[in-house]
């Protein structure tokens, strides 16, 4: 079963405002992520496979499950973005 949740829905559920960036900030962030490779499967896991394994229903359940499954993922990702 495929479930698609929009960013707008996620922000509504978490009661988060949509950030407003100046014109070139978002593309710059995307470029930084591209070069740092911080969201590659070897860093954070293969999301298409992980989401198939996940049996929960909520974002909170996902967060707990993911952190148990991939406890180093956030630190690995942060290291990719750290200034050397």
Buried (B, 14 or more C-beta within 10 A) or exposed (E): EEEEEEEEEEEEEEEEEEEEEEEEEEEEEEEEBEEBEBEBEEBBBEEEEBEEEEEEEEEEEBEEBBEEEBEEBEEBBEEBEEEE
